[in-house]
């Protein structure tokens, strides 16, 4: 029976390189990623130490050729149950492969994530509007929670913009 390790690991869309490096270190240590649940829970099986490149992609709408392009280039999809996040891996020996070959593509990925966050902002603003025009008994509590969610969304947006700015200034190499 194989030894299995479950790890809860927090990661953010603006620090994807750290997350990818963590997955690669686990592989190098002989812990082979077998499943991802809830975007935060990772299951590893004890196996061989492997030199494996992990890349994370965020896509809202994928077409059939999306998966085919990766597979033709030797990438393997780790788990498709965490869409719109796709975690790809590829074994390599010398030159470390990457799915993004230019900074523009990374910035476009960030912009897709920012658009998703804005959906949450608009929903929160709409709910806040409903709270103010309605006669809810717990108006203060609901208002406070919605305002906190707006602050959190603002934080996320700021982080993605900051990351894109670093990419534009070539502080982060792809």
Secondary structure by P-SEA (a helix, b strand, c coil): cbbbbbbbccccccaaaaaaaaaaaaaaacccccccccccbbbbccccccbbbbbbbbbcccccaaaaaaaaacccccccccccbbbbbbbbccbbbbccccaaaaaaaaaaaaaaaaaaaaaaaaaaaaaaaccccaaaaaaaaaaaaaaaaaaaaaaaaaaaaaaaaccccc
